[in-house]
Amino acid sequence: MTRYVAAKFGEALIAIWGVVTIVFFVTRLVGDPVALLLPVGASPEQMQALTAALGLDKPLWQQYLTFFWQVMGGDFGQSFQFNRPAMEVVLERMPATIQLALVAIVLGTVIGGLAGSIAATRRGSVIEFVVMTLALLGQATPVFWLGIMLILLFAVDLGWLPTGGYGSPSHLVLPAFTLAVFVSASIARLLRSSMLDVLKEDYVRTARAKGLLPGTIFVWHLARNALIPVVTMIGILTGELLGGSVVTETVFAWPGVGRLIVQAIETKDFPVIQAGVAMIAAIYVGINLLVDLLYVVIDPRIRGRG
């Protein structure tokens, strides 16, 4: 078990380092931020002085080494736009992203879990057809279109909810529901498929032949063995949402990390881009590491492979 955890942790560190390195070099391809930071008509001397102050006059390999050693100490540099530590700027936006992601993932998991279970246990019925049709529509509907339609209906026409922003529970309803639609649709379809596969197994037929109650079969044989792919899906979706749902945050003017990174790309704020992506990578990889460890709890046979 210890070897299994150590191996997974080592893989996580390598993945984060790889992402951070790629982002460092990619950000240098988006253009020179100096022109955006200085007023129009700035002299070449001013541009040269600012380039040197930002450390952008050095060779790329030297910039990377400086960046690498700073990151090892937890320093991603000063934001060009905010003139503050880049990671501090990113961490300020994390509470909004975490709040939106957790509400969306919990809501989507509950709805998707119920829908998938109902569809699997009512196979061939009208209920299954309706549930799977709605799930397919939920996955196929573009998030930005759904968000705009919800704003038009509940904010503009009915006036029940605000069009966007952040600060009260009412501001959270529309963006959370928008994300939860896709989450619930994905979980419902995967859970149904997984449960139908488990229903074909011999141990389920044996449990039925023994006369076990349907509820007992569902909890101890059906649901537990169908959970591994679902847990994987939930982990992936949670990582994506915690990493910042760029489209949803933009549509609803939600001040999260995803929207911050988009703004940083527009202003060529390299330190904020690097800090934001590093944070997203750490969260995503960390959640996937947690999912791998949950596998051991759900299916103890995996422990023997570590």
Rosetta silent file (secondary structure, phi, psi, omega in degrees, C-alpha in Angstrom):
SEQUENCE: MTRYVAAKFGEALIAIWGVVTIVFFVTRLVGDPVALLLPVGASPEQMQALTAALGLDKPLWQQYLTFFWQVMGGDFGQSFQFNRPAMEVVLERMPATIQLALVAIVLGTVIGGLAGSIAATRRGSVIEFVVMTLALLGQATPVFWLGIMLILLFAVDLGWLPTGGYGSPSHLVLPAFTLAVFVSASIARLLRSSMLDVLKEDYVRTARAKGLLPGTIFVWHLARNALIPVVTMIGILTGELLGGSVVTETVFAWPGVGRLIVQAIETKDFPVIQAGVAMIAAIYVGINLLVDLLYVVIDPRIRGRG
SCORE:     score description
SCORE:     0.000 S_00000001
   1 L     0.000  -42.233  179.774    0.000    0.000    0.000 S_00000001
   2 H   -62.798  -42.368  178.500    2.846    2.399    0.884 S_00000001
   3 H   -64.431  -38.343  179.535    4.570    1.713   -2.424 S_00000001
   4 H   -62.118  -47.415 -179.671    1.306    2.285   -4.282 S_00000001
   5 H   -65.371  -43.486 -179.453    0.774    5.680   -2.613 S_00000001
   6 H   -62.618  -40.640  179.546    4.425    6.721   -3.096 S_00000001
   7 H   -64.929  -43.186  179.503    4.321    5.809   -6.793 S_00000001
   8 H   -65.698  -38.209  179.377    1.113    7.759   -7.353 S_00000001
   9 H   -66.451  -41.043  177.352    2.483   10.763   -5.464 S_00000001
  10 H   -62.775  -41.796  176.861    5.660   10.734   -7.557 S_00000001
  11 H   -61.677  -38.192 -179.983    3.607   10.616  -10.764 S_00000001
  12 H   -63.843  -43.847  179.817    1.563   13.585   -9.518 S_00000001
  13 H   -63.660  -41.625  179.039    4.679   15.707   -8.903 S_00000001
  14 H   -64.010  -41.042 -179.995    6.068   14.916  -12.342 S_00000001
  15 H   -62.919  -43.957  179.774    2.751   15.820  -13.980 S_00000001
  16 H   -64.155  -43.878  178.816    2.593   19.189  -12.193 S_00000001
  17 H   -60.828  -42.005  179.295    6.198   19.992  -13.099 S_00000001
  18 H   -62.347  -43.855  179.960    5.521   19.123  -16.743 S_00000001
  19 H   -63.682  -46.482 -178.766    2.435   21.349  -16.923 S_00000001
  20 H   -61.793  -40.444  179.460    4.197   24.295  -15.276 S_00000001
  21 H   -65.298  -45.209  179.565    7.169   23.964  -17.641 S_00000001
  22 H   -61.182  -44.073 -178.951    4.991   23.813  -20.749 S_00000001
  23 H   -63.171  -38.469  179.061    3.003   26.846  -19.620 S_00000001
  24 H   -56.607  -48.191 -177.171    6.186   28.835  -19.018 S_00000001
  25 H   -74.213  -35.157 -179.767    7.341   28.398  -22.609 S_00000001
  26 H   -66.379  -38.668 -178.735    3.877   28.769  -24.140 S_00000001
  27 H   -62.264  -29.420  179.403    3.272   32.093  -22.371 S_00000001
  28 L   -71.723   -9.771 -179.648    6.395   33.491  -24.032 S_00000001
  29 L   -93.025  -10.535 -175.416    4.730   32.880  -27.409 S_00000001
  30 L   -82.442   -7.060  177.226    1.672   35.080  -26.774 S_00000001
  31 L   124.747  178.275 -177.614    3.611   38.318  -27.243 S_00000001
  32 L   -93.282  121.256 -179.051    5.478   41.010  -25.366 S_00000001
  33 L   -76.783  -13.754 -174.247    3.607   42.434  -22.349 S_00000001
  34 H   -59.894  -41.575 -178.616    5.774   45.560  -22.176 S_00000001
  35 H   -62.304  -30.095  179.915    3.785   47.395  -24.857 S_00000001
  36 H   -81.303  -24.333 -176.484    0.585   46.854  -22.865 S_00000001
  37 H   -85.651  -23.324 -179.434    2.081   48.004  -19.574 S_00000001
  38 L   -98.683  153.175  177.710    3.455   51.304  -20.843 S_00000001
  39 L   -66.738  159.185  178.481    1.389   54.256  -22.079 S_00000001
  40 L   -60.633  135.404  179.345    0.992   54.885  -25.795 S_00000001
  41 L    88.629   11.698  178.778    4.012   56.679  -27.220 S_00000001
  42 L   -63.212  145.082 -177.075    6.506   55.331  -24.691 S_00000001
  43 L   -76.572  158.446  176.670   10.109   55.749  -25.778 S_00000001
  44 H   -57.843  -33.781  179.159   12.389   52.811  -26.688 S_00000001
  45 H   -64.903  -40.827  178.330   14.442   53.571  -23.590 S_00000001
  46 H   -64.700  -41.941  179.588   11.379   53.193  -21.370 S_00000001
  47 H   -65.332  -39.946  179.268   10.444   49.907  -23.043 S_00000001
  48 H   -66.577  -40.036  179.826   13.980   48.612  -22.669 S_00000001
  49 H   -65.122  -41.942 -179.970   14.110   49.603  -18.990 S_00000001
  50 H   -69.109  -37.351  177.170   10.800   47.856  -18.230 S_00000001
  51 H   -60.228  -42.109  178.511   11.864   44.755  -20.155 S_00000001
  52 H   -68.190  -39.333 -179.534   14.991   44.552  -18.015 S_00000001
  53 H   -64.055  -33.532  179.761   13.023   45.184  -14.816 S_00000001
  54 L   -84.594   -6.233  179.627   10.703   42.283  -15.643 S_00000001
  55 L    77.946   16.414 -177.647   13.654   40.032  -16.454 S_00000001
  56 L   -88.531   -0.238  178.726   12.470   39.519  -20.034 S_00000001
  57 L   -87.764   -9.261 -178.118   15.754   40.677  -21.539 S_00000001
  58 L   -82.782  159.437  175.201   17.553   37.523  -20.453 S_00000001
  59 L   -58.187  152.366 -174.617   17.884   34.369  -22.621 S_00000001
  60 H   -60.656  -39.486 -179.126   14.871   32.066  -22.394 S_00000001
  61 H   -65.095  -34.816  179.284   16.798   29.268  -20.703 S_00000001
  62 H   -71.702  -38.645  175.530   18.018   31.676  -18.033 S_00000001
  63 H   -59.937  -40.639 -178.520   14.487   32.984  -17.482 S_00000001
  64 H   -66.528  -43.227  179.354   13.336   29.389  -17.028 S_00000001
  65 H   -62.067  -42.696  177.240   16.028   28.546  -14.481 S_00000001
  66 H   -61.663  -45.172  179.039   15.183   31.670  -12.485 S_00000001
  67 H   -61.382  -43.660 -177.265   11.491   30.826  -12.691 S_00000001
  68 H   -61.293  -46.140 -178.180   12.114   27.193  -11.677 S_00000001
  69 H   -70.025  -32.213  175.418   14.059   28.082   -8.541 S_00000001
  70 H   -66.000  -43.587 -179.345   11.490   30.708   -7.573 S_00000001
  71 H   -64.112  -36.810  177.708    8.662   28.195   -7.981 S_00000001
  72 H   -59.327  -26.951  176.846   10.525   25.674   -5.826 S_00000001
  73 L   -95.820    7.523  178.806   10.261   28.298   -3.090 S_00000001
  74 L    82.109   14.661 -177.699    6.585   28.943   -3.807 S_00000001
  75 L  -110.134  117.856  178.048    7.204   32.268   -5.574 S_00000001
  76 L  -100.538    9.506  177.783    5.627   32.776   -9.009 S_00000001
  77 L    90.586  178.690 -179.384    6.754   36.383   -9.269 S_00000001
  78 E   -91.024  136.400  175.308    4.920   39.705   -9.256 S_00000001
  79 L   -63.877  131.616  178.027    1.816   40.198  -11.345 S_00000001
  80 L   -65.563  -37.383 -174.569    2.479   42.683  -14.148 S_00000001
  81 L   -82.142  -43.849 -174.184   -1.069   43.999  -13.952 S_00000001
  82 L   -95.814  -12.769 -179.125   -1.755   44.016  -10.204 S_00000001
  83 L    55.711   41.449  177.591    1.834   44.609   -9.012 S_00000001
  84 L  -140.270  163.480  176.807    1.353   41.970   -6.302 S_00000001
  85 E   -53.595  130.490 -174.291    2.527   38.370   -5.874 S_00000001
  86 H   -60.842  -42.672 -178.921    0.869   36.352   -8.634 S_00000001
  87 H   -65.539  -32.252  176.829   -0.085   33.422   -6.402 S_00000001
  88 H   -63.727  -40.366  177.943   -1.713   35.828   -3.951 S_00000001
  89 H   -63.804  -43.119 -179.813   -3.902   37.152   -6.769 S_00000001
  90 H   -65.266  -44.341 -178.122   -4.862   33.604   -7.776 S_00000001
  91 H   -64.255  -28.012  176.870   -5.633   32.523   -4.205 S_00000001
  92 H   -65.167  -29.614 -178.782   -7.979   35.476   -3.805 S_00000001
  93 H   -88.749  -12.633 -175.656  -10.117   34.064   -6.621 S_00000001
  94 H   -63.771  -40.536  179.857  -10.081   30.470   -5.357 S_00000001
  95 H   -56.131  -40.598  179.235  -12.946   30.763   -2.816 S_00000001
  96 H   -64.915  -42.133  179.509  -15.376   31.811   -5.564 S_00000001
  97 H   -67.064  -42.628  179.672  -14.263   28.931   -7.805 S_00000001
  98 H   -63.061  -43.731  179.539  -14.404   26.383   -4.964 S_00000001
  99 H   -59.852  -48.503 -178.969  -17.876   27.521   -3.956 S_00000001
 100 H   -64.886  -44.523 -176.784  -19.231   27.256   -7.484 S_00000001
 101 H   -65.057  -45.082 -176.868  -17.509   23.931   -8.202 S_00000001
 102 H   -66.729  -42.111  178.124  -18.584   22.173   -5.003 S_00000001
 103 H   -63.183  -43.960 -179.024  -22.224   23.218   -5.292 S_00000001
 104 H   -65.062  -41.982 -176.649  -22.304   22.171   -8.951 S_00000001
 105 H   -72.046  -37.805  177.667  -20.599   18.811   -8.362 S_00000001
 106 H   -66.613  -47.677  179.275  -22.781   17.905   -5.359 S_00000001
 107 H   -61.440  -45.380 -179.726  -25.975   18.898   -7.155 S_00000001
 108 H   -66.214  -36.854  179.773  -24.911   17.130  -10.344 S_00000001
 109 H   -67.788  -42.373  179.437  -23.832   13.965   -8.500 S_00000001
 110 H   -64.172  -50.332 -178.969  -27.120   13.679   -6.616 S_00000001
 111 H   -64.805  -46.325 -179.417  -29.274   14.261   -9.686 S_00000001
 112 H   -65.736  -38.864  178.678  -27.090   12.118  -11.951 S_00000001
 113 H   -63.393  -44.959  178.334  -26.826    9.307   -9.406 S_00000001
 114 H   -65.013  -44.718 -178.395  -30.589    9.105   -8.958 S_00000001
 115 H   -64.435  -44.058  179.482  -31.263    9.373  -12.689 S_00000001
 116 H   -65.228  -39.891  178.830  -28.686    6.728  -13.605 S_00000001
 117 H   -65.286  -43.337  179.260  -29.910    4.309  -10.943 S_00000001
 118 H   -63.401  -43.292 -179.131  -33.527    4.724  -12.017 S_00000001
 119 H   -64.149  -37.463 -178.763  -32.645    4.228  -15.680 S_00000001
 120 H   -71.858  -39.320 -177.991  -30.650    1.066  -14.937 S_00000001
 121 H   -83.151   -9.659  177.652  -33.309   -0.529  -12.733 S_00000001
 122 L  -119.063   42.180 -175.817  -36.128    0.405  -15.154 S_00000001
 123 L   -60.263  134.824  178.892  -34.441   -0.851  -18.283 S_00000001
 124 L    84.943   -1.639 -177.593  -36.680   -0.911  -21.349 S_00000001
 125 L   -95.871  171.009  176.497  -39.330    1.321  -19.787 S_00000001
 126 H   -64.037  -35.069 -179.930  -40.590    4.768  -20.750 S_00000001
 127 H   -60.527  -44.837  179.009  -38.847    6.139  -17.655 S_00000001
 128 H   -62.029  -42.580 -179.417  -35.464    4.954  -18.900 S_00000001
 129 H   -60.867  -45.602 -179.069  -36.110    6.483  -22.327 S_00000001
 130 H   -64.522  -46.275 -178.248  -37.051    9.860  -20.852 S_00000001
 131 H   -62.418  -45.943 -178.450  -34.099    9.914  -18.411 S_00000001
 132 H   -70.203  -32.221  175.699  -31.534    8.954  -21.051 S_00000001
 133 H   -64.912  -44.991  177.921  -32.959   11.432  -23.569 S_00000001
 134 H   -63.750  -38.463  178.937  -32.648   14.238  -21.026 S_00000001
 135 H   -65.044  -41.313  178.574  -29.117   13.084  -20.148 S_00000001
 136 H   -63.864  -41.925  177.692  -28.109   13.096  -23.809 S_00000001
 137 H   -64.633  -37.953  179.291  -29.519   16.600  -24.243 S_00000001
 138 H   -63.062  -38.078  179.043  -27.696   17.722  -21.098 S_00000001
 139 H   -76.125  -31.145 -175.539  -24.359   16.545  -22.451 S_00000001
 140 H   -84.747  -18.944 -176.355  -24.949   17.930  -25.935 S_00000001
 141 L   -76.344  124.643  177.597  -26.124   21.411  -24.903 S_00000001
 142 L   -60.337  137.242 -177.175  -23.324   24.037  -25.033 S_00000001
 143 H   -62.523  -41.552 -177.429  -22.705   25.508  -21.586 S_00000001
 144 H   -65.219  -37.011  179.882  -22.585   29.100  -22.842 S_00000001
 145 H   -68.137  -44.600  179.323  -25.950   28.714  -24.641 S_00000001
 146 H   -61.804  -42.947  179.121  -27.610   27.142  -21.611 S_00000001
 147 H   -60.449  -44.231  179.681  -26.248   29.871  -19.352 S_00000001
 148 H   -64.892  -41.593  178.823  -27.543   32.634  -21.618 S_00000001
 149 H   -63.063  -39.966  178.281  -30.977   30.977  -21.895 S_00000001
 150 H   -65.868  -38.292  177.210  -31.213   30.676  -18.109 S_00000001
 151 H   -63.431  -45.272 -179.522  -30.295   34.345  -17.725 S_00000001
 152 H   -61.862  -40.619 -176.513  -32.947   35.384  -20.249 S_00000001
 153 H   -76.966  -57.342 -170.421  -35.639   33.286  -18.548 S_00000001
 154 H   -87.195  -22.959 -179.038  -34.986   33.609  -14.818 S_00000001
 155 H  -101.337  -46.361 -175.549  -33.179   36.965  -14.668 S_00000001
 156 H   -83.892  -53.801 -175.267  -34.512   39.052  -17.556 S_00000001
 157 H   -75.186  -51.524 -175.560  -38.057   37.749  -18.137 S_00000001
 158 L   -89.081  -26.288  179.339  -39.069   36.556  -14.657 S_00000001
 159 L    69.018   23.039 -178.029  -36.696   38.723  -12.614 S_00000001
 160 L   -80.195  -32.348 -172.504  -36.258   36.014   -9.979 S_00000001
 161 L  -132.785  156.512  177.568  -32.461   35.898   -9.986 S_00000001
 162 L   -70.581  153.763 -178.958  -29.558   38.272  -10.786 S_00000001
 163 L   -72.073  -23.505 -179.465  -27.988   38.105  -14.235 S_00000001
 164 L   177.803 -173.195 -179.198  -24.520   37.601  -12.811 S_00000001
 165 L   104.411 -170.248 -173.224  -22.026   38.670  -10.211 S_00000001
 166 L  -151.896  141.689  176.512  -20.960   37.309   -6.848 S_00000001
 167 L   148.876  -31.909 -178.175  -21.886   37.880   -3.234 S_00000001
 168 L  -131.639  163.241  178.318  -25.165   36.205   -2.283 S_00000001
 169 H   -57.029  -31.931 -179.578  -26.696   32.706   -2.606 S_00000001
 170 H   -65.185  -30.805  177.191  -28.982   33.996   -5.356 S_00000001
 171 H   -68.359  -21.929 -175.027  -25.929   34.807   -7.498 S_00000001
 172 H   -85.003  -23.093 -170.328  -24.838   31.168   -7.204 S_00000001
 173 H   -58.959  -56.977 -173.900  -28.048   29.507   -8.426 S_00000001
 174 H   -66.214  -48.444  178.768  -27.798   29.995  -12.184 S_00000001
 175 H   -64.548  -36.985  179.114  -24.067   29.305  -12.717 S_00000001
 176 H   -66.171  -42.367  179.637  -24.160   26.274  -10.395 S_00000001
 177 H   -66.982  -37.554  178.297  -27.204   24.826  -12.135 S_00000001
 178 H   -58.589  -45.734  178.315  -25.638   25.454  -15.545 S_00000001
 179 H   -71.115  -36.543 -177.586  -22.594   23.377  -14.590 S_00000001
 180 H   -65.102  -28.423  179.525  -24.675   20.775  -12.752 S_00000001
 181 H   -60.695  -49.161  179.968  -26.657   19.973  -15.912 S_00000001
 182 H   -67.123  -41.501 -179.599  -23.575   18.668  -17.715 S_00000001
 183 H   -60.427  -49.374 -177.743  -22.252   16.941  -14.581 S_00000001
 184 H   -64.342  -38.986  179.348  -25.533   15.135  -13.868 S_00000001
 185 H   -63.756  -43.691 -179.576  -25.952   14.081  -17.512 S_00000001
 186 H   -64.059  -44.985 -178.698  -22.432   12.616  -17.639 S_00000001
 187 H   -67.879  -40.402 -178.601  -22.824   10.728  -14.349 S_00000001
 188 H   -61.271  -45.811 -177.926  -26.305    9.427  -15.222 S_00000001
 189 H   -68.131  -41.575 -179.403  -25.196    7.908  -18.509 S_00000001
 190 H   -69.266  -42.129 -179.328  -22.026    6.368  -17.093 S_00000001
 191 H   -64.237  -42.778  177.880  -23.740    4.999  -13.969 S_00000001
 192 H   -58.677  -49.229 -179.423  -26.520    3.408  -16.009 S_00000001
 193 H   -61.042  -42.591 -179.262  -24.016    1.723  -18.328 S_00000001
 194 H   -66.109  -41.683 -179.511  -21.876    0.535  -15.421 S_00000001
 195 H   -67.941  -36.393  177.730  -24.834   -0.838  -13.477 S_00000001
 196 H   -64.934  -35.661  176.626  -26.157   -2.696  -16.513 S_00000001
 197 H   -65.755  -41.545 -179.677  -22.747   -4.356  -16.904 S_00000001
 198 H   -67.724  -34.092 -179.920  -22.755   -5.408  -13.246 S_00000001
 199 H   -60.687  -23.049 -179.563  -26.294   -6.792  -13.539 S_00000001
 200 L   -82.900  -10.949 -175.867  -24.948   -9.387  -15.992 S_00000001
 201 L   -70.731  152.070 -177.510  -22.409  -10.737  -13.496 S_00000001
 202 H   -64.133  -36.921 -175.669  -22.836  -14.178  -11.943 S_00000001
 203 H   -67.203  -26.157  175.959  -22.643  -12.927   -8.352 S_00000001
 204 H   -71.862  -43.646  177.564  -25.720  -10.723   -8.905 S_00000001
 205 H   -63.896  -36.674  178.383  -27.707  -13.672  -10.266 S_00000001
 206 H   -65.345  -42.173  178.756  -26.481  -15.775   -7.341 S_00000001
 207 H   -61.737  -38.772  177.807  -27.606  -13.126   -4.853 S_00000001
 208 H   -67.382  -40.566 -179.602  -31.045  -13.091   -6.445 S_00000001
 209 H   -64.355  -30.222  177.946  -31.212  -16.881   -6.386 S_00000001
 210 L   -74.192  -11.307  179.127  -30.468  -16.826   -2.650 S_00000001
 211 L    86.989   19.450  178.110  -33.520  -14.658   -2.152 S_00000001
 212 L   -65.821  148.498 -179.905  -31.726  -11.515   -0.971 S_00000001
 213 L   -64.802  146.528  179.579  -33.826   -8.381   -0.814 S_00000001
 214 H   -55.183  -37.784  179.694  -33.539   -6.036   -3.844 S_00000001
 215 H   -64.433  -40.062  178.419  -32.264   -3.259   -1.575 S_00000001
 216 H   -65.499  -43.125  178.234  -29.490   -5.491   -0.225 S_00000001
 217 H   -62.257  -41.469 -177.434  -28.478   -6.561   -3.722 S_00000001
 218 H   -63.924  -46.410 -174.787  -28.466   -2.952   -4.887 S_00000001
 219 H   -74.122  -48.795 -169.737  -26.271   -1.661   -2.043 S_00000001
 220 H   -90.501  -20.600 -177.324  -23.815   -4.525   -1.514 S_00000001
 221 H  -119.026  -43.543 -173.752  -23.475   -5.998   -4.988 S_00000001
 222 H   -82.845  -60.015 -174.041  -24.756   -3.638   -7.635 S_00000001
 223 H   -62.895  -45.877 -175.062  -23.940   -0.084   -6.542 S_00000001
 224 H   -62.321  -43.011 -178.142  -20.542   -0.794   -4.990 S_00000001
 225 H   -76.847  -16.957  178.276  -19.181   -2.660   -7.995 S_00000001
 226 H   -91.680   -2.679 -171.248  -20.524   -0.067  -10.410 S_00000001
 227 H   -80.089  -26.346 -172.385  -18.917    2.846   -8.558 S_00000001
 228 H   -58.131  -51.452  177.989  -15.313    2.714   -9.793 S_00000001
 229 H   -65.024  -30.195  179.567  -15.893    4.274  -13.242 S_00000001
 230 H   -70.108  -41.928  177.622  -18.353    6.735  -11.681 S_00000001
 231 H   -61.511  -39.465  176.478  -15.825    7.805   -9.037 S_00000001
 232 H   -60.265  -46.728  179.548  -13.310    8.353  -11.841 S_00000001
 233 H   -61.595  -43.860  179.840  -15.797   10.541  -13.704 S_00000001
 234 H   -62.871  -40.564  178.478  -16.642   12.552  -10.569 S_00000001
 235 H   -62.500  -44.834  179.474  -12.936   13.083   -9.876 S_00000001
 236 H   -63.252  -46.055 -178.974  -12.280   14.322  -13.410 S_00000001
 237 H   -65.327  -39.259  178.680  -15.305   16.636  -13.382 S_00000001
 238 H   -64.117  -42.688  177.390  -14.418   17.991   -9.936 S_00000001
 239 H   -60.958  -41.819  178.922  -10.877   18.738  -11.080 S_00000001
 240 H   -64.362  -42.701 -177.725  -12.181   20.542  -14.148 S_00000001
 241 H   -70.650  -40.467  178.364  -14.643   22.629  -12.148 S_00000001
 242 H   -69.106  -24.868  176.860  -12.145   23.493   -9.416 S_00000001
 243 L   -73.890   -8.069  178.721   -9.693   24.454  -12.126 S_00000001
 244 L   106.037  112.484  177.370  -12.090   27.162  -13.185 S_00000001
 245 L   -86.669   92.356 -170.191  -15.029   26.858  -15.554 S_00000001
 246 H   -56.216  -49.202 -175.257  -13.921   29.581  -17.931 S_00000001
 247 H   -64.633  -49.000 -178.028  -17.077   29.790  -20.045 S_00000001
 248 H   -64.243  -42.961  179.128  -19.527   29.728  -17.142 S_00000001
 249 H   -63.996  -33.204  178.601  -17.514   32.210  -15.086 S_00000001
 250 H   -72.859  -44.214 -178.766  -17.363   34.543  -18.078 S_00000001
 251 H   -61.276  -41.021 -175.592  -21.086   34.295  -18.908 S_00000001
 252 L  -100.246   11.472 -179.328  -22.130   34.992  -15.325 S_00000001
 253 L    51.056   43.128 -179.238  -19.288   37.438  -14.483 S_00000001
 254 L   -87.162  122.463 -172.980  -18.223   35.057  -11.727 S_00000001
 255 L   -79.022   64.034 -179.014  -14.855   36.176  -10.239 S_00000001
 256 L  -102.372 -175.990 -177.420  -13.163   32.799  -10.311 S_00000001
 257 H   -67.516  -39.524 -179.676   -9.749   31.493  -11.324 S_00000001
 258 H   -58.802  -47.204  179.159  -10.841   30.576  -14.849 S_00000001
 259 H   -65.675  -36.993  178.428  -11.983   34.104  -15.627 S_00000001
 260 H   -61.221  -43.038 -178.776   -8.806   35.499  -14.034 S_00000001
 261 H   -65.338  -39.820  177.528   -6.589   33.388  -16.315 S_00000001
 262 H   -61.102  -43.956  178.257   -8.503   34.535  -19.403 S_00000001
 263 H   -64.712  -37.727  179.322   -7.998   38.159  -18.350 S_00000001
 264 H   -66.790  -35.792  176.997   -4.315   37.471  -17.649 S_00000001
 265 H   -65.241  -41.066 -179.667   -3.880   36.007  -21.151 S_00000001
 266 H   -63.953  -35.574 -178.432   -5.477   39.108  -22.667 S_00000001
 267 H   -96.682    1.813  179.832   -3.082   41.391  -20.744 S_00000001
 268 L    57.480   42.686  178.117   -0.096   39.011  -21.140 S_00000001
 269 L   -86.947   84.032 -173.644    0.362   38.826  -17.376 S_00000001
 270 H   -52.855  -50.025 -177.629    2.828   35.906  -17.415 S_00000001
 271 H   -59.415  -39.310  179.799    3.165   35.388  -13.632 S_00000001
 272 H   -69.221  -39.881  176.766   -0.605   35.201  -13.095 S_00000001
 273 H   -59.360  -48.260 -177.978   -1.029   32.793  -16.025 S_00000001
 274 H   -64.834  -43.267  179.806    1.731   30.560  -14.657 S_00000001
 275 H   -66.801  -41.197 -179.611    0.458   30.694  -11.068 S_00000001
 276 H   -64.997  -45.852 -179.944   -3.129   30.077  -12.148 S_00000001
 277 H   -67.322  -37.828  177.253   -2.316   27.111  -14.366 S_00000001
 278 H   -61.935  -40.449  178.202   -0.001   25.661  -11.703 S_00000001
 279 H   -64.484  -44.227  178.642   -2.838   25.896   -9.181 S_00000001
 280 H   -61.670  -44.889 -179.668   -5.254   24.228  -11.592 S_00000001
 281 H   -61.919  -42.893 -179.498   -2.745   21.463  -12.347 S_00000001
 282 H   -63.461  -42.273  179.150   -2.103   20.844   -8.640 S_00000001
 283 H   -65.028  -48.005 -177.310   -5.828   20.636   -7.906 S_00000001
 284 H   -61.617  -48.367 -179.715   -6.553   18.408  -10.889 S_00000001
 285 H   -66.892  -38.714  178.812   -3.663   16.043  -10.213 S_00000001
 286 H   -62.532  -41.298  179.040   -4.402   16.043   -6.476 S_00000001
 287 H   -67.262  -40.155  177.229   -8.015   15.046   -7.029 S_00000001
 288 H   -65.612  -33.226  174.536   -6.990   12.285   -9.415 S_00000001
 289 H   -65.211  -42.020  177.295   -4.530   11.050   -6.789 S_00000001
 290 H   -62.162  -39.602  177.982   -7.364   11.007   -4.261 S_00000001
 291 H   -62.532  -42.659  177.818   -9.513    9.058   -6.720 S_00000001
 292 H   -59.486  -38.339  178.973   -6.751    6.475   -7.130 S_00000001
 293 H   -71.875  -32.311  177.084   -6.650    6.056   -3.355 S_00000001
 294 H   -66.315  -29.266  176.688  -10.436    5.738   -3.217 S_00000001
 295 H   -54.955  -39.871 -177.773  -10.155    2.816   -5.618 S_00000001
 296 H   -64.679  -35.618  179.321   -8.410    0.897   -2.862 S_00000001
 297 H   -72.195  -42.720 -178.278  -11.299    1.567   -0.486 S_00000001
 298 H   -71.450  -43.856 -177.573  -13.977    0.628   -3.039 S_00000001
 299 L  -128.555   93.934 -176.963  -12.118   -2.391   -4.425 S_00000001
 300 H   -59.452  -17.102  179.676   -9.518   -3.827   -1.979 S_00000001
 301 H   -61.975  -26.655 -179.592   -8.166   -6.072   -4.738 S_00000001
 302 H   -66.576  -29.100 -178.471   -6.304   -3.031   -6.101 S_00000001
 303 H   -57.842  -35.910 -176.933   -4.290   -2.842   -2.857 S_00000001
 304 H   -71.497  -14.330 -179.391   -2.528   -6.052   -3.771 S_00000001
 305 H   -89.093  -12.486 -175.804   -1.276   -4.564   -7.023 S_00000001
 306 L   -74.072    0.000    0.000    0.569   -1.668   -5.304 S_00000001
